[in-house]
Amino acid sequence: MESKMKKRNGFTLVELLVVIGIIAVLISMLLPALNRARQQARLVECSAKLRDVVVASHAYAADNKGWLPPTRGDRGQADYDYASNFRNNHGWNVTADGDIGSNIGRLIFRKYLSDFRMTRCPLALSSDEVDRSFDQDYCYNVHVKVKTTPVRATKVWWQKVSGFGKTPYGPVNCASGVADAIKQIPRMDRALACDQMGNGSFGARAITHQHGQWKYYNLAFIDGSVRSAKMRSNITRDPINNWARFQDMLGYCEAIINGTATAPPANNYNLMPIDAD
């Protein structure tokens, strides 16, 4: 009689399996939400860095008669070509070619920003993961125009805070990835700084904000706002050593943010004015 009255200690195997199954279901439900929250936090952290870059740019401009930091090697020479060293020009550099820093590097050198960590997204590839410098760094003041005198060369389009992002009224002669043609350049908000645009066969690893079938690019505008362009991950326009492709991808991101994107990039978002301000 006493043996029948004895209380059972512990769980049966079936009960343990049921508990484990419930825990597994709960974890499977919670993990995607946690991952999304983590990814969103990194997106916000990246946005905060880019916003700081814009604020520092305004402070620099206020101390330098409205001028933004120059790009690498640009000391005002007439034949300077922004695209001559594509791999290094649109990121940043602390010391190069006699510069005291260029782009974001100038903001660091002049103490408007703290250190080199401000030059890249928290999720950017490390130096031992990448062999293309522009797949790491934020891109800075990368909109370009074309001048034909004294030689045909690519120049920074907007070198000052005042008038940044303004495009010509009416059709103008434009360069693109195809051929020069008379085109109307869309009027929309233009980014001062943004995530790197690497996104082709190699660059897919360099996309810092990729969530499943979607990827996001943070763009910082001259008014201090930071907005994200969302697109499907299979939309690619790898810019390796190709200025027109880079401009095409950036223009597509801007068109998405401005609500004017009509098709994936294919030399339809990279119009660069020729001999026009």
Buried (B, 14 or more C-beta within 10 A) or exposed (E): EEEEEEEEEEEEEEEEEEEEEEEEEEEEEEEEEEEEEEBEEBBEEBBEBBBBBBBBBBBBBEEBEBEBBBBBBBEEEEEBBBBEBBEBBBBBBBEBEEBEBBBBBBBBBBEBBEEEEBBBBEBBBEEEEBEBBBBBBBBBBBBBBBBEEEEEBBBBBBBEBEEBBEBBEEEBBBBBBEEEEEBEBBEBBBBBBBBBBBBBEBBBBBBBBBBEEEBBBBBBBBEBBBBBBEBEBEEBBBBBEBBBBBBBBBBBBBBBBBEEBEEBBEBBBBBBBBEBE
